[in-house]
Amino acid sequence: MATIVWFKDISKRDIGFAGGKAANLGELLRANLPVPNGFVVTANTYDKFLDEAGIRDQVNNLLKNLNVEDTDKLNSASKTIKSVIINSEISSQIAKEIATAYDKLSSGTIRIAGASFESGEFVAVRSSATAEDLPDASFAGQQRTLLNVKGKSELLNAVKECWASLYEPRAIFYRTQKGFEHEKVSMSVVVQKMVDSYKSGVLFTIDPTTNDLNKIAIEAAWGLGEAVVSGEITPDYYVIDKRTGKLVLKKISEKPFMYTRDLEKGRTKKVNLSQEIAKKQVLTDDELFMLAKFGKRIEDHYAWPQDIEWGIEDGQIFILQTRPVTTIKSVESQMPATLVMKRAATQAAEDIEEILETETGIPNIEVATVEAEHEDIESILEKEVATPEVSETLPEFEETILEIEKAEESPKEETLPAGAIVKGFGASPGKSAGRVKIISNLEELSKIQKGDI
C-alpha cells in the first residue's frame, strides 16, 4: 500500500487504509462538492512507522489489561504512549514521500490579505482513524487537529502528533467501551489545504437534540471553526424546515472572540471582537441557502443524516468534513418501516435498502419510490429562504424574499437566558441529575465519581 494517496483517488469504501475522515473527504470530492484539496498519509504508513521505530510491542504492552475505569492509570498509559511516538524518528523514506506530496500540494507562495509567504502551503493536519466516523460510533474530537501548519519539518511533527493522539485517554476509553481492539485500530493523517475561514461552523441535516428528520440545523461564528467545535463560544443558531424551505428559528448570540491566522507568524491566534461585530448575525441569506443546499445534497448522497463542518473564505463555502449522525438510532421506534424518498432513475431501490441496512443496523428496510409532488429543497430554498435582514441578499433572490416577508411571519428569534454562560448543540441529548463537578482537564477525571455530572 502506498504511503500517500490523494483525495481524488479514494471514496467512502476506503476506510481501511484512509480512515473515516479521509474516506469521506474523498467521497465528497468525487461528488463534486467544494472540498479543499489534500492527501492522506495512509494507515499502513503508521503501522510501518511503529515497526521501523521498534515501538509496537511497547505500545501494545502498555494497553494490555489496562483498566480504563482507573483514571490515573489510563492517563499514565496515555501520556507514556504519546511520548514514545512523538520522540521516535520517522524513517527517511516515509519523510521523503510526505515532503514530496507537500511540495505538490503547495503553490509556492501563499497570499494572505496581501502578504506573501514563501516555501509551502498552510495546511490543516487532521487525524483519521480507521475506526472513526462510522455509522454506529462517533469518535469526533477524540484525536488531534492542527491548523495553519507550514513547512516540511512542522508537517512531519504534526503527523506524529496525530498518530500519538490515537492514544488520548478518552480515545482509549471509548474504543474499549465500544469493543474495538486497540492493536487493530490504525491511524491515517489528512493533510489538506488550509481554509482561512472568516465564517465557519457546523450543520446537521437533522435536529441533533430532538432527532427531527425534517429540520436542518446550522451553527455559525466568526473566524475558524475551533471556537464552535470546542464549545468555547455560543454560536448563531439557525433552523430550516426541509419540507417548506422556511427559516423557522434564528438565535443570534454574542460571539466575543474568534480564532484566525496570525498574518506575521502564520499561527492560529485568538482575536477579541468589538461589541458591534460580536453581536452581528454571521450568515447572510444566500449563505444560509447555499449551506442548506449542500447539506441536503450530502445527506441525499449518503442516504443518511449528516454532521458537517464548513468554512467560508473569500465568499466561497468549503465543506471541511462530514460524518453520519449516530444518535439517530435512539429514535428507531419513531422511524417508519418504509422510507419514502425520491431517488435517481439509475439508482435501484434495493441498492438504497442495502446501504441503509448496512450503515444503520436497522433490518428489513423498504424504500418506496414516489413521484415528487413539490419542488425539491434546492428550488424551495432558492425561492423562499426567509430572513429578517435583506441587506445582503443576491439580486435574483431579493424580490422573492421581500414578497415572503410580507406574506409570512418572521422566523422566531431567541436570546440566551440571563445567567447562561454558553449554549449550543447538546453532546448527549436528554436529562440527568446529580452533583455538578468542574474539572480543568482530563487528568482530573478521577475526581468524578458515580452519580456526578
N, C-alpha and C positions, 0 to 999 in steps of 0.2 A: 504494500500500500504506500502511496506517495506521501511525502512529508507535508506538502502543500496542495490544497485543492481550492479552486476559485468558486465563488458563489454560483456562477453561471453553470457550473458542472455538477451541482448537487440538487437534491429535492428532499421532500419530507420523508422519503423512504431510506435516507442515508444517515439516520440517527446513529447507527452502529459505529461509524468512524468519524462523523461530523458533529455529533451531539445534537440535542434538541433545538437549541437556539440557532445554530448554523444551518441545520437542515431546513428549518422554517424560513430563514432568510433566503436561501437558495430557491425554495418553493415560491416565495413571493416575487422574487426577481423573474423567475420563469413565467409568472402570471402577469408580467408587465406592470407591476406595482413599483412606485418610486422608492427603491431601496438603495442606500449608498453602497458603492462598490466595495468589495473586500475579498479576503481569502481566509481559509481555515488552516490552522496548524492541527493536523488530524490527531485523533485519539491514539492512533498507532504510534505517532511520534512521541507522545507522552509515555507510552509503555516502553518504547525504545530508550527514552531518556532514563527511566528507572533502572533498566538493565545495564545500560552503559555506565551509569553513575554508581552501580552496585548497591542501591539503596532499597530495592523492592522488598527483600526479606525483613529489613529493619522496619519499614512501614507496616507490613503485614503483622509482624510480631507485636508492635505497639497497639494494634487494633484487636488482636486475638483475645477473646474472653473479656473484652473491655465492658465494664458495667456503665452503660451510658446514663443510668439514673444517678450515678455518683458524679455530681457536677465537677468536683475538684479533680477527680481522675480523668474525666472527659476533657476538661480544659488543659490539663497537663499533657495528655497524649496529643491533643491537637497542636499545642504550642511546639512540642518536640518535633512532630512530623513536618510541620510547616517550615521550621528552622532547617531541618535536614534537606528539604527540597530546595529552598531558596539559596542555601550555601553550597549546593552541588553545581558543578560546571556542565553547561550544555556542550555536547561534542561539537567540534569544528564543522563537521559535515552538516549537522542539523542547523547550526547557527548560520552557515553559508546559505542554505536553502531559504531560511526565513528572511535573511537580509536581501537576497535576490528578489524574492516576491515583494518585499517592501519597496525596493527600488522601482519595480514595475508599477506598483500602486501609486507611487509618488509622482507628482507632476513637476518636480524640480524646485519650483518656487511656489509659495502659497501666499495668496493675497488675503490680508485681514484688515478691513477698514483702511485700506490704502497702504498698509505696511507690507513689506515682503520679507519672508524668512527663507533662507537657503537650506538646501540639503534635507529633503524629506518632507513627507506629508504628516500633518497632525492626524492621529488615528485614535479610535476608541478600541480598547482591547478588552474583550469580554470572555468570560468562561462559558463553556458549552458542554456540560457533562452528558455522557451517553445515557443517563437516567433522568434527564432534565426535560421539562416542558412536555410531559406525557399526558394523555387524556385523563389518567386516574391518579396522577401525582404531580404536585406543583412544587418545584424547587426554586421558585422565584426568589431572588435576593439572597440566596444562601452562599453564592460564590462571588468572586471579585469582578468588578468592572473598573477599568482605569481609563480616564478620559484625558484628551489632549496629550497623548504620548507622542514624542517626536524624536527621531534618530534611532539608529540601529541598536546602540547599547541600551537605551531606555526600553526599546521594544523587547529585547531579549529578557531583561529583568522583569518586565510586565508579564511576559509569557510565563515565567517561573512563578510569579505571584498568583496568576490564575491557576496554574497547576496545584500550587500549595493550598489554594482556597477550597479545593475538593475536600479538605480535612478541617474546615471550620467546625467548631463544636456543634452548631445546630445542623450542619450538613451530615455529620457523622450520626447524630441522634436521629435525624429524620430518616436516613437510609435504614438504620436499624429498625425503627418503628414500622417502616414500610416493607421490610423484608428483603431489601436489596443487599446482596453480598458485596462488601467493600472492595474485595480484590477483583470483582467482575465489573465494577463501575470505573470507567475511564474518563479522561478529560481532553477535549479538544479546545482550541482557543480561536475566537473570532478576532480578526484584525480588519477593521472597517474604517473607511474614510470618516473623519470626524465631522459631524454636522454641528456647526457653531450656532445652535438654536437661540433665537431671541424670544421664541414662544415654544412651549413643549408641554407634554402631559401624557395622559393615558385615556384609552377609550375602551369601553366594554360594550359588546353588542348584545348585552343582556343587563338588566339591573342587578348588580352584584350583591346587593343587600336583600332583595326580595325575590330574585330569580325570575323576574318578569321578562319573558321572552319577547315581549312586544316593545321593549324600550332599548334605546341606545343612550348610554351614559358617558359623558365626556368631562374630564378634569383638565384644567389648563392653568399655567402660571408663566411668569416671565423667565427668560433665560433657559439654561439647560434643565433637563428633567430630574436631576438629582434631588432637588428640594421637594419635588412631588412624590417620587417613589420612596423616598426615605421618610416621608411624613413630617418633615420639618416645618412646612407651612400648610395653611388651608387654601387650596386652590379654588379657582372659579369652578362652578359645577353646572352642567347643562344636561337636560334630559330631553330626548327627541322620541316622539311616538313613531314607531316603524310603520304602523298601519295608516296613519294620516300624514306623516312627514312634518307634523307640527312641533315646534319647540314648546314643551309643556311646563318646563321648570327651569329657572335660572337663579343661581346663587352667586353673587359677586362678592368675593372676600377681599380682605386687606392682605396683600402679599408684600411684607415689609422688606424682603431682600430677594436676590436671585443669584444663581451661580452662572458665571460666564468665563470666557477665556481672557487671561491676562495678556494684553497686547505686547507687553515688554518681555515677559518670561515664557509666554505660551502655556502657562499652567492654568488650572481651574481656580478661580477665586470667587469669594463671596462679596457681593456689592449691595449695600443698603440703598433702598429706593425712596424717592420723595413720596410724600403723602398722596400727591396727585396721581403719580404712576401706580403706587401700591394699591389704590382703590379703583383704578381704571379697569374696565372689562377687557380681558385679554383677547378674546377671539372676535373677529368680525363675522358678519352674516355669511359671507362667501366662504370663510374658513370653516365655519360650522357645517355648512352644506357639503364641502369637499371632504371633511373628515368623516361625516356620516356616510357619504357615498363610498369612501374607501373601506370603512368598517363593514358596510353591507356586502361589498364585493368580496372581502376577505372571509367573512362568515359564510357566504354562499360557496366560496371555493373549497372551504374545509367542511362544509355541511355541519358546522357546529359553532356555538357561540365562542367568541374570541376576546382575549385580553391583549390589547395592542398598545405599544408605546410609540409615540410620534414626536416629531420636532419640525419647526418651521424656520428655514434660513433663507433670507433674501426673497421672501414671499412664496417660496416653494415648500410644500409639505413633503416630508420624508417619513416612511414607515421604518422604525428602528428595530422592532421585533414584534412577534405575535406568539401567543400560546393559547391553548384551549382553556376555557373556564372549567375548572374541575369541580366546583361546588354544585354544578347542575344536577349531579346525581342525587343530591339531597331532596330534590323535588320530583323524582321519577314518578311518584304516585300521582302528580298533577299533570304529567305529560300524557297526551293521547296515545292510544295503542297504534293508531295510524297517523302518520305525519303527512299533512297535505302541503305540498310545496311545488313551486314552479321549477322545472328543470329544462336543461338544454335538450333539443331534439336528439342529439347524438349521445346523450347520457342515459343509459338504461336504468330503470327503477331498481333492478336487482343489484346493480353496481353501487348505487347510493345506499341501499339497505345493508350491504356487506360492509361498507366503510363505516356506517353509523354503528352497527353492532360491534365491530372490532374496536372502535375508538371509545365507545361509551360503556360497553359491557352489558347493554340492555338487549335481551334476546328478542327474536321474532318481531323485528321492526318491519312495518309495511309502509311503503311510500305510495301514496295515491297522487297521480298527476291530474291537475285540473287546468283548464284554460284560465288565464288571468283576466279577471273582470275589470280590474282597475289598472292604472298606470303603475309601473314599478317604482320602487322607493327613490331611485335616482331622479326620475321625472318629477315626482311629487315634491321632493326636496328643492329641486331647482326652481319650481314654480311657487312653492308655498312656504318655504322656510320663514318662520316668524321671528321677529326681532324687535326689542324695544328701542333700538337705535338704528337709524337708517343712513347715518352719515358716511359709513364705509362699506357700501354695497356696490357690486358690479353694476354697470349701467343697465345691462339687459335684465337684471333682477329687480331694478328699482321700482318700476311700475307695478309689478306683481305684489311686491312686499307692501307698498303703500295701500293697495286695494285690500289686502288681507288685514292690515292694521285697522281699517275702517269697519271691516266685517266681523273680525274675530277679537276675542279678548286677548290682552297681552298675557304672555306666559307668567305663571306665578313666580314671584320673587321672594326669596327668603334671606334673612341675615342671621349671623351667629347669635345665639342667645347670650345674655350677659354672663360673664364669667367663663365662657368657653375658651379654651386655650388653642385647640386645633381640632379640625374636623375634616373628614374625608371618607373614602370608601372603607367599609369595615373589613378587616383582615379575616375575621371569623364572625360572620353574621349570627346574631342570636342574643340571648340574655343570660347573665350569670351574676352571682352574688358571692361576696367573700371579703376578707381583709385585703385592702389595697397596699401593695408594697412597691416602692420605686427603686430600681437599680440603675446604675450609670453605665454598666457594660455587662457582657455575658459572663465575665469572671465572677460576678456577684450573684450568679443564678442560684447558687446553693442557699441563698437567703430565702428563696421562695419555697414554701412548704405546701403540702397538700391542702387545698381549700383556699389558698391565697390567689390573688389576682395581680 
